[in-house]
Structures are given as C-alpha cells and as structure tokens.
Amino acid sequence: MSDDGTLDVSIDHDMCIGAGQCALTAPGVFTQDDDGFGTVLPGRRDGGGDPLVREAARACPVGAVTVRGIRGEGETAAGERVR
C-alpha cells in the first residue's frame, strides 16, 4: 500500500507472455491489450479494491505482475517479496 493505503499494481511488459491469468483472475483490474498482453485497466493501478488482485499476481506464470504495498514492498507472481 502507498502512504494513503492504496496498492500500486503494475505489469512488466517486457516479461509478459500474454497468458491472460491476471485478466481471468481479476478482470476488474486487468485486461489484455490488442496484442494479447496483460495491462492494468485505466484508473486501477491502486488495485480498485479488488480482493483478488494479489491472487492475480500469483497466477502470472512468468512473474510479470507486481503488487506493491506500503514502503514499496509487494509480491511478484511467484509470491516473492519485492522492495
């Protein structure tokens, strides 16, 4: 979460292979672009209050989705802690 309690959700577009697991798991936060690669929906970088956003990050087979919380800590798709 950021200082105001929101998340920072992002996708590493260089890593994304277009598996679509993020969009299937949390369609209110993620979608796929015209080329089939995952992207965060406009206005949803804060996770949109979706309780499945962290599960969507864990579902990514290549770890392209990151959900960061307070002080920049977060999880990658593999559930690894990142700073």
C-alpha positions as CSV (number, residue, x, y, z in Angstrom):
1,M,0.0,0.0,0.0
2,S,1.1,3.5,-0.5
3,D,1.1,6.1,2.2
4,D,-2.6,6.6,1.7
5,G,-3.4,2.9,2.0
6,T,-3.7,2.0,-1.7
7,L,-1.8,-0.5,-3.7
8,D,0.5,0.0,-6.7
9,V,-0.2,-2.6,-9.3
10,S,1.9,-3.0,-12.4
11,I,2.9,-5.3,-15.2
12,D,6.4,-5.7,-16.6
13,H,5.5,-5.6,-20.3
14,D,9.0,-7.0,-21.3
15,M,8.2,-10.1,-19.2
16,C,4.5,-10.6,-20.1
17,I,3.8,-13.5,-22.4
18,G,0.1,-12.9,-22.7
19,A,-1.1,-15.9,-20.7
20,G,-4.1,-13.9,-19.5
21,Q,-4.2,-15.2,-16.0
22,C,-4.3,-11.7,-14.5
23,A,-7.3,-10.7,-16.6
24,L,-9.1,-14.0,-15.8
25,T,-8.4,-13.8,-12.1
26,A,-9.1,-10.1,-11.5
27,P,-11.0,-8.7,-14.6
28,G,-11.9,-5.5,-12.7
29,V,-8.2,-4.6,-12.6
30,F,-6.5,-6.3,-15.6
31,T,-7.3,-6.7,-19.2
32,Q,-5.4,-7.7,-22.3
33,D,-4.3,-5.2,-25.0
34,D,-4.9,-5.6,-28.7
35,D,-1.8,-7.8,-29.0
36,G,-3.0,-10.1,-26.1
37,F,-0.6,-8.9,-23.5
38,G,-1.7,-8.0,-19.9
39,T,-2.3,-4.5,-18.9
40,V,-3.7,-2.7,-15.9
41,L,-7.1,-1.0,-16.6
42,P,-7.1,2.8,-16.6
43,G,-7.6,4.1,-13.1
44,R,-6.9,0.7,-11.5
45,R,-3.2,0.9,-10.6
46,D,-4.4,1.1,-7.0
47,G,-6.0,-2.3,-7.3
48,G,-9.5,-0.9,-7.3
49,G,-10.3,-2.5,-4.0
50,D,-10.4,-5.9,-5.7
51,P,-9.6,-8.7,-3.2
52,L,-8.2,-10.9,-6.0
53,V,-5.5,-8.6,-7.2
54,R,-2.8,-10.4,-5.2
55,E,-4.0,-13.7,-6.4
56,A,-3.8,-12.4,-10.0
57,A,-0.2,-11.5,-9.4
58,R,0.5,-15.0,-8.1
59,A,-1.3,-16.6,-11.1
60,C,1.0,-15.0,-13.6
61,P,3.3,-17.8,-14.9
62,V,6.2,-15.5,-15.6
63,G,6.0,-13.1,-12.6
64,A,5.2,-10.1,-14.7
65,V,2.6,-8.7,-12.3
66,T,3.7,-6.9,-9.2
67,V,1.5,-5.7,-6.4
68,R,3.4,-3.2,-4.1
69,G,2.2,-2.1,-0.8
70,I,3.4,0.3,1.9
71,R,7.1,1.4,1.6
72,G,7.3,-0.2,-1.8
73,E,7.0,-3.8,-0.5
74,G,5.0,-6.2,-2.5
75,E,4.7,-9.6,-4.2
76,T,5.5,-10.9,-7.6
77,A,3.6,-13.6,-9.3
78,A,5.6,-16.3,-7.5
79,G,4.6,-14.7,-4.2
80,E,8.2,-13.5,-3.7
81,R,8.6,-10.4,-1.6
82,V,9.9,-7.4,-3.5
83,R,11.1,-4.0,-2.4
